[in-house]
Amino acid sequence: MTDEPEETVAWQAMRYKCPVLDADGNIIGEAMSLLGDESADIFHGIAVHHHALGRLLEVPAASIPRITNQKVFTALTPEEAAALRPYREEHWYHLGWGGLFRKHPEWDDSQLPRHLLPKE
């Protein structure tokens, strides 16, 4: 962490390896990659290294209500975080800083828990 005040930032400004929190404020892991299309300003989510599971998982953008200059906040319970889909690099095209990627061809919001689906 830094001494600077915590402020909300755009998804493209997410810090590499910043803490990712569950809905209760517990750290579930570290943000390793942004998943999205920077040129079209489309944010799909992040790849998080889940501490307890020891592997990379994909957190969909619909599960991320806020990103700050210090943390990524999710709306996931610990159980939902542990049940996230594994990150699969072959579905992404590399664009930038060790992790800015293009669109995910199989993104499917139907796999999200009901309370995390976008409101219509």
C-alpha positions as a LaTeX table, in Angstrom:
\begin{tabular}{lrrr}
\hline
Residue & $x$ (\AA) & $y$ (\AA) & $z$ (\AA) \\
\hline
Met1 & 0.00 & 0.00 & 0.00 \\
Thr2 & 0.98 & 3.61 & $-0.32$ \\
Asp3 & 0.67 & 6.71 & 1.83 \\
Glu4 & $-1.55$ & 8.38 & $-0.76$ \\
Pro5 & $-5.28$ & 8.67 & $-0.03$ \\
Glu6 & $-7.46$ & 5.92 & $-1.45$ \\
Glu7 & $-9.36$ & 7.12 & $-4.53$ \\
Thr8 & $-11.58$ & 5.43 & $-7.10$ \\
Val9 & $-9.82$ & 5.00 & $-10.46$ \\
Ala10 & $-10.75$ & 3.85 & $-13.96$ \\
Trp11 & $-10.29$ & 0.16 & $-14.68$ \\
Gln12 & $-7.23$ & 0.85 & $-16.86$ \\
Ala13 & $-5.48$ & 2.39 & $-13.81$ \\
Met14 & $-5.75$ & $-0.73$ & $-11.63$ \\
Arg15 & $-2.41$ & $-1.40$ & $-9.94$ \\
Tyr16 & $-0.62$ & $-4.65$ & $-10.70$ \\
Lys17 & $-0.69$ & $-7.05$ & $-7.73$ \\
Cys18 & $-2.99$ & $-4.85$ & $-5.66$ \\
Pro19 & $-5.16$ & $-6.67$ & $-3.08$ \\
Val20 & $-8.52$ & $-8.03$ & $-4.26$ \\
Leu21 & $-11.21$ & $-8.07$ & $-1.55$ \\
Asp22 & $-14.34$ & $-10.15$ & $-1.17$ \\
Ala23 & $-17.71$ & $-8.60$ & $-0.22$ \\
Asp24 & $-16.78$ & $-8.78$ & 3.49 \\
Gly25 & $-13.51$ & $-6.89$ & 2.95 \\
Asn26 & $-11.24$ & $-9.94$ & 3.30 \\
Ile27 & $-8.27$ & $-10.20$ & 0.93 \\
Ile28 & $-8.82$ & $-13.10$ & $-1.47$ \\
Gly29 & $-5.75$ & $-12.53$ & $-3.61$ \\
Glu30 & $-3.77$ & $-10.20$ & $-5.87$ \\
Ala31 & $-4.82$ & $-8.61$ & $-9.16$ \\
Met32 & $-2.52$ & $-10.01$ & $-11.84$ \\
Ser33 & $-4.13$ & $-8.88$ & $-15.11$ \\
Leu34 & $-6.81$ & $-6.64$ & $-16.54$ \\
Leu35 & $-9.25$ & $-8.36$ & $-18.88$ \\
Gly36 & $-10.75$ & $-6.05$ & $-21.45$ \\
Asp37 & $-10.35$ & $-4.10$ & $-24.65$ \\
Glu38 & $-8.58$ & $-0.83$ & $-23.92$ \\
Ser39 & $-9.16$ & 0.68 & $-27.37$ \\
Ala40 & $-12.94$ & 0.18 & $-27.06$ \\
Asp41 & $-12.94$ & 0.93 & $-23.30$ \\
Ile42 & $-14.65$ & $-2.39$ & $-22.54$ \\
Phe43 & $-13.83$ & $-3.87$ & $-19.13$ \\
His44 & $-14.45$ & $-7.61$ & $-18.79$ \\
Gly45 & $-12.83$ & $-8.20$ & $-15.40$ \\
Ile46 & $-9.52$ & $-9.21$ & $-13.86$ \\
Ala47 & $-7.35$ & $-12.25$ & $-13.35$ \\
Val48 & $-6.74$ & $-12.70$ & $-9.63$ \\
His49 & $-4.19$ & $-14.95$ & $-7.96$ \\
His50 & $-6.40$ & $-16.56$ & $-5.30$ \\
His51 & $-4.26$ & $-16.96$ & $-2.17$ \\
Ala52 & $-6.09$ & $-19.95$ & $-0.64$ \\
Leu53 & $-6.34$ & $-21.87$ & $-3.93$ \\
Gly54 & $-2.93$ & $-20.87$ & $-5.26$ \\
Arg55 & $-4.15$ & $-20.32$ & $-8.84$ \\
Leu56 & $-5.39$ & $-17.65$ & $-11.23$ \\
Leu57 & $-9.14$ & $-17.12$ & $-11.50$ \\
Glu58 & $-11.24$ & $-14.76$ & $-13.64$ \\
Val59 & $-13.36$ & $-12.19$ & $-11.82$ \\
Pro60 & $-16.04$ & $-10.79$ & $-14.17$ \\
Ala61 & $-16.50$ & $-7.02$ & $-14.29$ \\
Ala62 & $-20.10$ & $-7.39$ & $-13.04$ \\
Ser63 & $-18.61$ & $-8.63$ & $-9.75$ \\
Ile64 & $-16.34$ & $-5.59$ & $-9.33$ \\
Pro65 & $-18.22$ & $-2.54$ & $-8.01$ \\
Arg66 & $-15.10$ & $-0.45$ & $-7.33$ \\
Ile67 & $-11.41$ & $-0.18$ & $-8.15$ \\
Thr68 & $-9.20$ & 2.21 & $-6.24$ \\
Asn69 & $-5.57$ & 3.22 & $-6.51$ \\
Gln70 & $-4.92$ & 0.67 & $-3.73$ \\
Lys71 & $-7.47$ & $-2.19$ & $-3.97$ \\
Val72 & $-10.06$ & $-4.01$ & $-6.05$ \\
Phe73 & $-13.41$ & $-4.46$ & $-4.31$ \\
Thr74 & $-15.64$ & $-7.35$ & $-5.37$ \\
Ala75 & $-19.23$ & $-8.29$ & $-4.49$ \\
Leu76 & $-18.24$ & $-11.96$ & $-4.13$ \\
Thr77 & $-18.69$ & $-14.07$ & $-1.03$ \\
Pro78 & $-15.68$ & $-16.23$ & $-0.14$ \\
Glu79 & $-17.53$ & $-19.25$ & $-1.58$ \\
Glu80 & $-18.29$ & $-17.46$ & $-4.86$ \\
Ala81 & $-14.66$ & $-16.29$ & $-5.12$ \\
Ala82 & $-13.42$ & $-19.86$ & $-4.69$ \\
Ala83 & $-15.85$ & $-21.07$ & $-7.37$ \\
Leu84 & $-14.73$ & $-18.61$ & $-10.08$ \\
Arg85 & $-13.70$ & $-19.93$ & $-13.48$ \\
Pro86 & $-9.96$ & $-20.60$ & $-13.89$ \\
Tyr87 & $-8.09$ & $-18.01$ & $-15.90$ \\
Arg88 & $-7.29$ & $-19.35$ & $-19.39$ \\
Glu89 & $-4.72$ & $-17.21$ & $-21.18$ \\
Glu90 & $-5.43$ & $-18.71$ & $-24.60$ \\
His91 & $-8.74$ & $-16.82$ & $-24.64$ \\
Trp92 & $-7.04$ & $-13.43$ & $-24.39$ \\
Tyr93 & $-4.80$ & $-11.41$ & $-26.66$ \\
His94 & $-1.92$ & $-9.60$ & $-25.00$ \\
Leu95 & $-1.99$ & $-5.81$ & $-25.25$ \\
Gly96 & 0.14 & $-4.32$ & $-22.50$ \\
Trp97 & 1.68 & $-4.31$ & $-19.00$ \\
Gly98 & 1.92 & $-7.98$ & $-18.16$ \\
Gly99 & $-1.78$ & $-8.21$ & $-18.38$ \\
Leu100 & $-3.97$ & $-5.92$ & $-20.43$ \\
Phe101 & $-5.99$ & $-8.18$ & $-22.71$ \\
Arg102 & $-8.69$ & $-8.14$ & $-25.35$ \\
Lys103 & $-12.22$ & $-9.51$ & $-25.36$ \\
His104 & $-13.09$ & $-12.90$ & $-23.93$ \\
Pro105 & $-14.90$ & $-14.92$ & $-26.62$ \\
Glu106 & $-16.82$ & $-17.09$ & $-24.14$ \\
Trp107 & $-17.85$ & $-14.55$ & $-21.51$ \\
Asp108 & $-21.23$ & $-15.65$ & $-20.19$ \\
Asp109 & $-23.03$ & $-13.72$ & $-17.45$ \\
Ser110 & $-25.40$ & $-16.67$ & $-16.94$ \\
Gln111 & $-22.68$ & $-18.25$ & $-14.78$ \\
Leu112 & $-22.82$ & $-15.41$ & $-12.26$ \\
Pro113 & $-24.85$ & $-15.73$ & $-9.07$ \\
Arg114 & $-28.23$ & $-14.00$ & $-9.44$ \\
His115 & $-27.40$ & $-11.06$ & $-7.15$ \\
Leu116 & $-24.32$ & $-10.22$ & $-9.27$ \\
Leu117 & $-26.11$ & $-10.04$ & $-12.63$ \\
Pro118 & $-26.42$ & $-6.57$ & $-14.16$ \\
Lys119 & $-29.70$ & $-4.84$ & $-13.29$ \\
Glu120 & $-32.07$ & $-4.40$ & $-16.24$ \\
\hline
\end{tabular}
